[in-house]
Structure formats: C-alpha cells, structure tokens
Amino acid sequence: MTILVIAEHDNKVLAPATLNTVAAAAKIGGDIHVLVAGQGAGAVAEAAAKIAGVSKVLNADNAAYAHQLPENVAPLVAELGKGYSHILAAATSNGKNILPRVAAQLDVDQISEIISVESADTFTRPIYAGNAIATVQSSAAIKVITVRATGFDPVAAEGGSAAVEAVAAAHDAGTSSFVGEELAKSDRPELTAAKIVVSGGRGMQNGDNFKHLYALADKLGAAVGASRAAVDAGFVPNDMQVGQTGKIVAPQLYIAVGISGAIQHLAGMKDSKVIVAINKDEEAPIFQVADYGLVADLFEAIPELSKLV
Ligand SMILES: Cc1cc2nc3c(=O)[nH]c(=O)nc-3n(C[C@H](O)[C@H](O)[C@H](O)COP(=O)(O)OP(=O)(O)OC[C@H]3O[C@@H](n4cnc5c(N)ncnc54)[C@H](O)[C@@H]3O)c2cc1C
C-alpha cells in the first residue's frame, strides 16, 4: 500500500494541516508520498521531505499550479494517483476544492472529513453537524479522502529524509485563470492552528467591541474567532467564523464570549480541550459543553480578565 498526501502550502511554507494529514496516512499504514503542486515551491518540497514517516516527495513545479487552481491540480493528482491505494488531503478550502474533482476523474466515491482510521478501508466521519459519527467502509480501488485536521495529532515536522523527485506532468485545463487575492493579514496566530482561541458572538453588540477580545487575545497569544451571528451582522470578517459553515478548531483552550452555543457553532469547537463560556444568560446552551462557565456581563468580565492575565 502506498499513500499519496497532497501538501497544503502557499509556495513558500508548508501548512501545518499537512502534518495532520500525514498522521492520518500513517494510521492507514504503508509508504507515504507527498505531492507538492506549485510553482517555485522548492522550500516546501524540502520541508515535506523532512516530515517524519514520509518516504518520497513529488515536486510538480509548473506555472499551471502556481495558484493551485483545482481545474489544473485535480488532473495531475488523478494521473499520479492511479498508482496509489489512497489519496489524502486536508479538509481545507483547497483540499475540498481539489479532491472531489480527483474522485470524479478516477470514478470513485470520495470519503469526506474523516476523524479516525479504523482500518485501511474503514473510517469515521461526523455527520449532522457532528451530532452523529458515521463509520464508512469503502470498496473503492483508490480511496480518495479528505482529513479533518483536528481529528489527528500532527506527526513531527522533522526527522524524515525523503527523496524529492521532480514531476514533469503539466495540466493546464485552460478553463480558469487566477485574477487576484486579498489575504487578511494578522499578527495573531491562524485560527485553525492556534493553541488558544477567544471567540465573540452576537453579545459583542458591534465590531468595535471586539477590541476587548483582541486585547485579551494579545495577552494570551490567542487567535480571535466569531459566531456566524457576529459575522452576518458585519462585526468581523467571515474568515473568523467558527462552526459548521466556518472553521473547525480544537485548541487547548476555547473561550466563548457572548455566544449562545447553537449546534452549528458547537460543530466547529466542541473538540477543544478546555472550553470556557462567558454569558449573561445562565440557561445558554454553551454552558452544557463548557468546562468552566462564568455567568456575567461580558463587558465587565473581559476587561477584568484582561487585567488578570
Ligand atoms: C445551515 C446553518 C449553518 C450555520 N453555521 C454556523 C456556523 O458555522 N457558526 C455559527 O456560529 N453559527 C452557525 N449558524 C448559526 C447558528 O444557528 C446561530 O444562529 C449562531 O451560532 C448564533 O450566534 P450567537 O451565539 O453569537 O448569537 P445568539 O444566539 O444571539 O447568542 C448571543 C448570546 O450572547 C449573550 N449575551 C448578550 N449580551 C451579553 C453580554 N453583555 N454579556 C454576556 N453575554 C451576552 C446572550 O445571552 C446569548 O446567549 C448556522 C445556522 C445554520 C442554519
């Protein structure tokens, strides 16, 4: 059995989610190869070669893959993937963009967002916003799988010494082109990789009040997230949304501030190691999943907390 893992990267840096995906591959067992599809991503390929447990890195360096347009990367993965038992990618926007196309091109079913590996053909995945866990057994010749990063502890980024092999195949479908991107810049840690997340909900009342959360987060070295209500109300941008239709996080500490605890929000954070809820309504459902709850007005509690940190 040989497994192909699609590296998550921006041509410069290998994203941590790749380490969680390799961890899932290691649970399946067998040889693990990593594909870096990009342009000028040699440093990423070198980093991938150092991942513990990886035996080969395929570096597909071509202008067609510069922005990892799924229309171009999917045929590459489908072509290379024919020689593999499993193809894995992190269930990020990128992975979710590429792998369904790969599955279609290989004429197999995709297995989405696995959170555990039971055996080489059996996996578990959350359904109904995480309220039930499905066990899925696949008879597909090639198993095309997206991996929920929070389900797998990352493998070590160092320790491997895989060979890097250049891949010449160039697929330019010619059906899409890269126009531009606007990336949010922040000195705070990335939401899905942060060890501590402080999230605000509708109870924050407006975007300006998020300054209280930013002040606390900066003292804690935390990322700041939000509920969908806060995002929909325009308090904060939608890349801060945590939940079923936002980002899935599982930090060491999650502090939910002025968030009621709707199941769609819980779907994105309930695997956090320690959950703290601050809400003025003692009946708020968030307290049912919280390890520590504070029934208080957030506008008093958060400044007090910031002073104590
Ligand atoms: C298909 C679908 C997908 C969805 N996806 C998501 C998702 O990804 N993420 C998500 O978050 N939601 C999602 N939702 C929305 C979800 O159902 C809830 O509407 C949303 O999570 C509520 O956000 P909230 O807790 O901030 O707001 P509310 O439910 O309005 O809660 C606000 C809370 O703030 C408290 N509060 C108010 N003032 C204060 C104060 N001064 N001090 C302390 N506490 C205070 C209140 O007591 C209340 O509990 C989805 C819904 C659907 C239908």
The ligand as a Gaussian input file, in Angstrom:
#p B3LYP/6-31G(d) Opt

LIG

0 1
 C      -27.073000      25.871000       7.998000
 C      -26.579000      26.717000       9.141000
 C      -25.224000      26.822000       9.328000
 C      -24.727000      27.596000      10.387000
 N      -23.376000      27.665000      10.585000
 C      -22.922000      28.330000      11.659000
 C      -21.523000      28.392000      11.945000
 O      -20.684000      27.881000      11.191000
 N      -21.126000      29.041000      13.056000
 C      -22.002000      29.633000      13.926000
 O      -21.556000      30.230000      14.928000
 N      -23.314000      29.617000      13.670000
 C      -23.796000      28.994000      12.558000
 N      -25.117000      29.010000      12.305000
 C      -25.979000      29.919000      13.093000
 C      -26.409000      29.364000      14.450000
 O      -27.584000      28.618000      14.295000
 C      -26.672000      30.510000      15.440000
 O      -27.641000      31.369000      14.881000
 C      -25.437000      31.334000      15.779000
 O      -24.379000      30.475000      16.148000
 C      -25.770000      32.258000      16.948000
 O      -24.685000      33.077000      17.206000
 P      -24.504000      33.729000      18.648000
 O      -24.392000      32.649000      19.667000
 O      -23.408000      34.707000      18.549000
 O      -25.840000      34.572000      18.813000
 P      -27.063000      34.374000      19.773000
 O      -27.651000      33.017000      19.647000
 O      -27.957000      35.542000      19.551000
 O      -26.438000      34.457000      21.230000
 C      -25.880000      35.615000      21.775000
 C      -25.524000      35.295000      23.207000
 O      -24.873000      36.408000      23.779000
 C      -25.288000      36.510000      25.130000
 N      -25.083000      37.890000      25.530000
 C      -25.703000      39.013000      25.041000
 N      -25.212000      40.118000      25.650000
 C      -24.294000      39.695000      26.541000
 C      -23.459000      40.355000      27.483000
 N      -23.458000      41.703000      27.599000
 N      -22.631000      39.611000      28.267000
 C      -22.603000      38.243000      28.157000
 N      -23.394000      37.578000      27.293000
 C      -24.210000      38.278000      26.484000
 C      -26.762000      36.104000      25.109000
 O      -27.170000      35.660000      26.397000
 C      -26.751000      34.987000      24.079000
 O      -26.566000      33.713000      24.687000
 C      -25.622000      28.248000      11.252000
 C      -27.006000      28.135000      11.043000
 C      -27.467000      27.368000      10.003000
 C      -28.950000      27.242000       9.804000

